[in-house]
């Protein structure tokens, strides 16, 4: 199973801002929210939140060299800069994200269609 540390976009942005405004020059800060979940669990949660069958997807092979787990330790960021994620309820954050995309389809739909057309043109 592929595991990732999922983080709400607002939390990621606030961490970047804290690094830019409070971080020490030349230091590296890892951004994470202690939100590790495997990809298949998140996919099923998305499908359920959208009123779909949680098994309504196609399995595909992992790309060569695909990392099975991305482990992020944001202790330094939290300790040195005092940053903490604000969105700690994963299901709630996921629902808000889905709602945003539904409400803002006119913003993302043209980019999605252009990308799909480019893939089709490449035979993918």
Secondary structure, 3 states (H helix, E strand, C coil): CCEEECCCHHHHHHHHHHHHHHCCCCCCCCCCCCCEEEHHHHHHHHHHHCCCCCCCCCCCCCCCCCCCECCCCCHHHHHHHCCCCCCCCHHHHHHHHHHHHHHCHHHHHHHHHHHHHHHHHCCC
